Amino acid sequence: MKDIQEIFNELTEVKKKQKEVQAEYKDALTNTNKFEEVKEQIKELTEKRKQIQTMVQAEMGERFQELELSKDQQKELKQMLSDIAMSNLMDGKSIQLKDTNDSIYEPQFSVTFKKTNAKNIE
C-alpha cells in the first residue's frame, strides 16, 4: 500500500496535468468564432433571466423573504446537526437518525487537506 505522501504527490501531478490540458482547451475555445458568438448570447440571456428573477422576487415580496430565511435556517441547522454528531461520536455514542418514512440515516465524514504556511512536517 502506498503511503499518504506518495498518494498526495501523485494527486498533485494529476492536478498539474489537468490544469495544463484545461488551459489548452480554453485557448482552443477562445480561438473559435462560433464559441464567442454563443458566449455573447448566453451573456445577454443571463442578464434577461436576472431581470425576470428580480421582478418576480419583488412581486412575491415577503413570501420570497421567507425562502431566503429558510435557506439560512437550514444552513444553521445542518451545522448544529454536524456539531452534535461529532460530539456524540467523540463521546463513543452511535448515531442514527430516522425520517418520517422510517428511512435510517448514518453520518458520513470526509477529510480534506488545506495548504498551510508551515514549511516542515514535524
N, C-alpha and C positions, 0 to 999 in steps of 0.2 A: 504494500500500500504506500502511495506517495505521502510525503509529509505535507503539512499545511503550507509551508513556504514554497515548495515546488509547485503546488496547485495554484497558489497566488501568482507566482511568476508566469506560469502558463496562461492564466487568465489575463494577465497584463499584456502579454504578447498577442493574444487573440483580440483584445480590445484595440491594440495599436493597429493591427492589420485591418480590422473592421473600419477604423477611423480613416485610414488611407483610401480604402475602396469607396467609402461613403463620400469622401471629398472628390474623387474621380467621377462618381455618379452625379454628384451635384453640379460639377463643371459641365458634364455632358448634357445635362438637362438645361442648364443655363444657355448653352450654345444652340438649343433647338428653338426656332422661332415659334412654332405651334405651342410649345410649352409655355412660353412667355405670354402669348395671347390668352391662353386658358387661365393662367395665373392672374392676369388682369381682370378677366371676367369673374373669377372667384372672389377677388377683392371687392368688386362692385356689388356682387350678390351678398357677400358677407355684411357690407355696410347696410344694404337694404334690410337684411334679416335683423340686424341690431336695431334699426329704426322701428321695425314692426314689433320686436320684443319690448322695446321701451314703451311704445304706445299701449300695448296690451297690459303691461305691468302697471302703467298709470291708471288704466281703466279698472283694473282689478283692485287697486288701492290697498286697503287693509288686508284683504284676503291674500294678496301676494306677499305682504309683510309677514303673514303667518307662515308662509312657506320658507322664507328666509330664516325666521326664528326657529322653525322646526329643524332646519339643517344645522344650525348652531347647537341646538339642544341635543341632537343626535350625535354630533361630534363629541360633546362633553360627556354624554352617557357612555359612548364607546370607550373613551379614555378612562372613565371610572370603572367600567367593567374590566378593562385590561389591568388596571392597577390592583383591583381586588383579586382578580385571578392570580396575578403574580404573587401577591402577598400570601394567598392561600397555598399556592404551590410551594413557596419558600417555607411555610409552616408545616409542610408534609401532607396537606389535605388534598384529596382528589376533587376534581371539578367536573360536573356535568350539568348542563342546562337543558331544559325541555321547553319547546314552543307549544302553541295551542293545538298543534296537530300531533302532539306526542313524539315529535322528532327530537332525537338527542344530539346535543352539540358538545364537543370537547374542544379545549383550547389548542391552538396551533401557534408555535413560536418560530421565528426565523432570526438568524443572526446576520447582520450586515456589518461591514467594516467602513470606518470613516478615516480619512487621512488626517494625521496629526502633525504637529510641528516637531515632535521628537525625532532625533536623528538615530538613536540606538535603541535596540530592544534589550532590556535588562532582564 
